[in-house]
């Protein structure tokens, strides 16, 4: 087992991973890392400082020419080695993720599988990139030869949230390294422990010094300094809209490219001919997975009025039957939310619902008195102007409205500032896809759970962000296209 799952808490981690070495952090203050199930401090990590960012960016800049010159196939071998290193630590990483994040073991295993698959996908993508370098551009003009090359953007500053450690980071780190970028990576200060192991894996994989740098710290001391640093050529951020807008303002200095994966308030549409049992399953998974702490959580239910009561009853029963408890227990369906602050945020929405006269009929699932638990609940007939309907909650609160037609469902689904994801549950896949075509969302699932394979695409419309991660688009986000043109013959004047 990993050291963090053994007695002897709290551990003090006051070093930063820079230039392939653990270096003493320049910041004096420490941040507490808490086990959300027991509410106890399990580690303290450095708060970080701007001087740490300076050192990490300097290391990344020194390493950039050599990493850029490394053949793409060789970069792919390093990424495959990182995947192997994560696989070799499977059980300890699953336990550590569950301990730090509060995830049930099954969810922690799924996260690790997704991260490993991402590194393997971009290992192959790096090799394929090498094969297409220098290819002739189609449709060339007569007498002109044009070849295309893809160059790395440069030093990439990567910032990830706490809800999917190892996964969100893989979505950024793997394509950045495949493209030939060097990286300075800041994980969330709430869940830094699984990401710390990634530095050990990178060392074992033999990745050259300075190519991968990991900085602990909070947004004020490290995140802001990383965004503002003139030595960073590209910024990629996943998190809240407020911070995403700050990152975008920082990127404007120097006209640097930015990728943003921000908030969501995703709808789930259930048509009048949908299978009710399947619909209930997809609704529960869409709002209760990871205790609802997903930017893609389908927290707005739009159900046809003819089947609404039957579906509501099923949802209430399913929520009550969920087993909330110790994330490390195999029988647990849902763990606590990640922190006391997150629980307070969700409880504030519950209080606002009560003040507005909205009462849930859901019998709350029992849960331990300790830990940061929030039992899931369904609110019926929520007004369109309600904060519960319009704002991202990041917790297991489901808001529902009845509709009379598919057109009404689509109109209400699109009446949102966000456009990250959506789900459609219909009696046929054809009807589901016809509805999906009109939804303003970057990812729509029809009659299936929220699946995000590495070869796919992830990102949203409207205020849900800029750009796409995963798949070919995820690699392109870290590349610049170069065209080299030359004459096929000599011109004599």
N, C-alpha and C positions, 0 to 999 in steps of 0.2 A: 504494500500500500504506500501511497505518497506520504511524505512526512507530515503534511498538513492534516491528515486524517488520523494521526496518532496523538496521544496525550502530550502536554507540554505547551499549551497555548498561553499567551499569544506569541507568535513568531514575529521577530522584527526584521523587516526587509527594507533596509535603508540604502540600497545600491541601485544603480541604473546600468542597463546593458548597453554599452557603447563600444564600438570598434572591437566586437567579439570578446569583451571583458566586462566583468562586473566592477564598476567604479563607484566610489563613495558619492552619494548624492550631494549636490550643492545646497539643497534646502535643509533647514534645520528642523522644521516641524514634521510631524508624522500624522498619517491618516489611519483611522481604525477601520478594519475590515471585519464584518460581522457575519456570523452564521445565522441566517434568517429563521431557522427552525427553533433554535434555542435562544436567540437574541444575545449571544455572548460574543465577545471580541476574540477572533481566532488569529488575527495578524495585524501588524502595523506596518505600513509602507510609507516611504518618503513622499512628502507633498510635492517635491520637485521644485525646480527653480529655472528661471530663464537661462542661467549659466549651463544647466544640463542640456537645454535645447541647443544652445550654441555649440557645445561639444559634440552632440549627436549629429547635428547638421554638418559640422566640419568633417566628421568621420565619413558621412554619407557622400559628401562632395569629393573627398579624396578617393573614395572607392568607385565613384561613378565611371571614370574612363575605362578602368579595367573590367568592370562588370558589363559595361556596354559592349566592349570588344569580345567578351566571352561568347563563343558560338551559341546560338539559340538552343541547339540540341543539348549542349552541356548545361545550360541553365535549366532545361527540362529535367536533367538527371538530378540536379540539386533539389528541385521541387518534389520529384518522386522520392528522394531520400527523406525529405521532411515528412511526407505522407507515411513512409515506413516508420519513422521515429514516433509519430503520433500513434500509429497502430501498435507499436511495441509497448506503449504506455497505456493501453486501452483501459484496463481496470482501474489504475490509479487516477487517470484523468477523469473517468466517469465519476468516481467517488469524490474527487476534488471539486468538480463542477457542481455536483449535488450539494456538497457541503457549503460552497461559497455562494451559490445562486439560489438554492432552495428547490432545484428541479427534481422531480421524481427520477429514479434511475433510468426508466425507459426513455424519458425525454433527453436525459444527459447522454445516453448511448446514441440516440438519433442525431444529436448535435455533433458528436464526435465523428459519426459516420459521414455526415454532410461535410464536415471540414476536411476529412481525409479524401473524400471524393473530389472536392474542389481542387486540392493540391494535385491530385492525379490528372484531373482534366486539364489544368493549365500546364502540367508537364508535357502533355501531348500537344497542347496549343502552341507551346514554345517551339517544339520541333517543327510543327507545321509552319510557323512563322518563318523559320529559317529556310524552308523549302520554297516559299513564295517571294523571298527577298530578291530583287533584281529582275523580276519577271517583266516581260514587255507589256506595255499598256495596250489594251485592245483599241481598235479603231484609230491607229496612228496615222498622221498625215503623211502623204507621199514625200519621201526624201528625208523624213525625220524619225529617228529612233528614240523612244521614250521608255525608260525603265522606272519601276516603282520600288521604293525602299521605305521601310517603317523604322523610325528611330524612337528611342525612349524619350519621354518628356523630360526626365531628369530626376531630381530628388523629389520623392513623393512624401508628403506629410499625411499620415493616416490616423483618424480618430474614430473610435468605435464605442458603442453603448454597452450597457450591462446585461441586456436581456438574452443575448445569444453569444456568450464568449466562445472563442475559437472559431465559430461560424462566421460572424460578421468580419472578424479579422482575416480569415481565409479568403473571403470574397474580395478583399482589397490587396492583401499581401501577395497572394499567389499570382494574380494577373500583373501586378506591378513588377514583381521579380521576373516573370516570364518575358515582359516587355523590355527588360534591361534597365529598369529604374532601380535606384537604391532607395531605401525607405527609412523614415523615422516614424515609429508607431507608438501612439499613446492609447492604451486600453482604458476602459472605465476604471475609476478609482474605487468603484463599488465591488467589482468582481475581477480583481487583477490576478488572482492566484492561478487559474488555468492558463492565462496568457503568459505568465512567468515561465511556465514549463516550455513554452514555445521557444524561448531563447536557448534552453538546454538542447532542444531538438535541432535548432539551426546550427549550433556548435558541432554537434555530432555529425550532422550532414556535411560538414566541411565548407559551408558557405563562406566566402572570403570576408575578411574583416571589413567592417564599415558598411557592408551591403544591407544588413538588417540591424536596426537599433531600436531598442524598446525603452520607453520612458514611463515611469510611474508618475502620477501627479494629478492634481485637479485641473479644472478648466481654467481657473484664474491664473495659476502659476505656470502650467505647462501647455495647456490647450491654446490659450491666447497667444503665448510666446511662439508656439509652433506656427499658428496661422499668420502671425505678423512677420515671421522671419524671412528676410529677403533671399536667403539661400535655399528656400523651398520653392520648387518649380511648379508643383501641382498639389492641390488639397483635395482630400476625399473625406467626407464626414457623414456619419450616420447618427441621428439623434433628434433632438427637439427642433421645432421650427425657429424658436427664438435664438438658439445657438447657431443653427444653420444659417440664419440671416447674418449673424455676426461673422461667421466664416466667409460668407460671400462678400461682405464688405472688406474683410481683410484681403481676400483674393483679388479685389479690384486694384489694390496697390501692386503695380507691376503687371497688370493685365494677365493674371495667372489663371489657368483652367481650374475648374472646380467641379466635383461630383458631390451631389447632396441626396441622401435618402432620408426623408423627414417623416412627418406625421401622417396619420391616416384616421379615417372614420368610416370604415368599409361596410358596405351593405351586403346582406344576404337575402336574395329574393326566392320565395317559395311559391310556385304556381299552384293553381287549383287541382291539377292532375298529378302532383308530386307524390311519391311514396312517403307516407308520414314517418315511418320508422327511420328511413334513410335521411329524411330531412332533419329529424330530431338529432340524429347522430352527427350530421355535418354542422348543425347549429351549435351543439355542445362543444365539438372540437374547435370550432372557429372562435369561441369566446372563452373557453376554459383551458385550452392548451397553454402551458407556461403561465398559468393563473391569469390569463388574459393580457399578459404583458408582451404584446406583439403589435407592431405598427400596422400589421395587416389584419388584426383581429376584426372579425365581422360582427361588429357591435350594434349594427342597425338592422333589425329584422323587418322585412316587408313581406307580409304573407297575405294571400288571397283570403277575403273575408269568409268564404264558404268553408274553409278548412281551419280557420284561425283558432277556434276554441279547442279543437282536437289537438292541434299542434302545441298550443300553449300548455295544455295539461301534460302532454308528454315531456315537454321541456322542464316544467316544474318538477315532475317526478324524477327526471334524469339528473337534475341539479341536486336534488335532495339526496339521491343515492350515491353521489360521488364520495369516495373515501379520501378525506383530507387528513393528512398526518405527516409522519416522519418521511422526508424525501428518500431516505436510504432504505426504507422498508419496501419490499417488492410489491406489496399489495396496494400501496398508495397511488391514488389517481391524480391528486393535485396537491402541491405543496404550498408553502406560504409565499407571499409576495416578497420581493427582494430585500426590503428594508422597512424600518419604522416610518421613514419619511414617505415612502410609496404607499404604505397602508393608510397613513393620515390623509394623503391626497385622495385616495379612493373613498375613504369615509367622509371626506368633505363633500363629495358628489352625492353620497347617500343622504347626507344631511340636507343638501340643497333640494334633493328630490322630495324629502319629507316636508320641507317648508313650502314647496310648490303643490302639495297635496297629492304627490305621486307615491303610491304605496305598492310594494311588491307583494304578490300573493305566494311567492315561493317559500316553502318551509326550508329554513336554512340547514344545510348539511352540518352535522356535528364536526367539531375540530378541537384540537388541543388548546388549552388555555394559554400555553406559552407560544412564542413565535408570532410572526407577522401574518396571521391568517385573515383572509377575507372570503367569506362564503359566497358562492355565485348566486345571482338572483336575476329574475326577469321582471322588467317593468312593461306593462301593457299600455297601449294607446298613449304613448308619450307625445306631447305637443311638439310641433316642428321647431318652435322657438326655444325649447328647453335646452339648457346647457348639456344635459345628458345626451340629447340627440345630436348636438352640433359639435361638441368638444371631445377631443381625444382623452379618454379616462385612463387607459393602460391598466385595466383591471377587469375582473369577471362580472361586469354589469352589462346586461343585454337589454336594449330598448327596442320595443316592437310597435309597429303600426299595421293596420289592416288596409288592404287595397282592393279595388274592384276590377282591375285589369292589369295586363302586362305593361301597357303604356303608362299607367299611373305609377306602377312600381319603378319603371325606368326613370320617370321624371323625378320622383322623390329620391331615388338612389343618386342621381346626378346633382341634386340640390345640396351640394356640399363644397366646402373649400378644398377638400382633399380628393385625390384620385389615385390612391396606391393600388387597391385591390378590391375584388368583389367575388361573390359566389352566387351561382344560380342553381336552384334545385327544381327540376322540371320533370314532367312525365316522360319526356324523350330528350335525348341529347340534341336533336335537331332544334327543338323548341328552345332549349337552354342556350344553344349557340346563337340562335336568332336574337334572343334577348341580350346576350353578352355583347353582340356587335354594337349595340347602342349605348353601352355603359362607358362612362368616362373614367377608365381605370387602366393602369398599366398591366395588371395581372388579373385575369378572370378565370375561375374554376367552375366547370359545369358538372354537377353530379359527382364531384370528387373532392377529397380533402385538399388542403393547401400544400401542394407539392412544388418545390423549387429546386429542380436538378441543376447541377453546375453548367450543363450545356444550354440552359434556358436563358431567361432574361429576368431582371428584377429592377423595378423602379416605377415611379408614378408620374401622374399628370398633376396639373394645378399646383397647389402648395405642398404636394407630397414629394417634390424634389426636382432635381435636374440630372439627366443622364441615366444610364443603365449599368447595373452590375451583372455578373455572370455571363457565360457564353461568349461569343465573339465580341459583342459590344463591351463586355467587361475588360477585355484585352485592349480594344481600340481606345478605351478611355485613358490609357497610359502610353499611347503611341502618337507620333506625329508623322504624317505622310510626306514623303519627299519624292519629287519627280526629277529625274536627270534626263535631259534631252540633248541629243547630239545629231549632227547631220549624217546622213548615210553616204554622202559623197562630198568631195571638195568643191567649193565654189570659187571660180577664178574671176576676179574683177579686172 
